[in-house]
Structures are given as structure tokens and as C-alpha cells.
Amino acid sequence: MKIGEITSYLESFAPLAYQESYDNCGLLTGSVQTEITKALVCLDCT
């Protein structure tokens, strides 16, 4: 699976247009063409 597939899926129900000015949303580093085998997901509850 490629990073672009994951970001497209996430952005389908959480569009980047809904982000606030202080949010760092979307792919911040790397390439959408990179092949991945694992993902780490975290939540900042503040």
C-alpha cells in the first residue's frame, strides 16, 4: 500500500478544507508514492 492511498482515504471523510489555521493536516513529509508496511496512529487530546 502507498501513503497516497491512506491520505486519500482519510481526506475523504476529513477534508483538508475543514482544517483550522493552526492545524498541521495532511502529509507533512515524504512522498505519496512511498510504499508502506506499517502505520503508527496517535491522538493529541488537548
C-alpha positions, 0 to 999 in steps of 0.5 A: 500500500502507498501513503497516497492511498491512506491520505486519500482515504482519510481526506475523504471523510476529513477534508483538508478544507475543514482544517483550522489555521493552526492545524498541521493536516495532511502529509507533512513529509515524504512522498505519496508514492512511498510504499508502506508496511506499517502505520503508527496512529496517535491522538493529541487530546488537548 
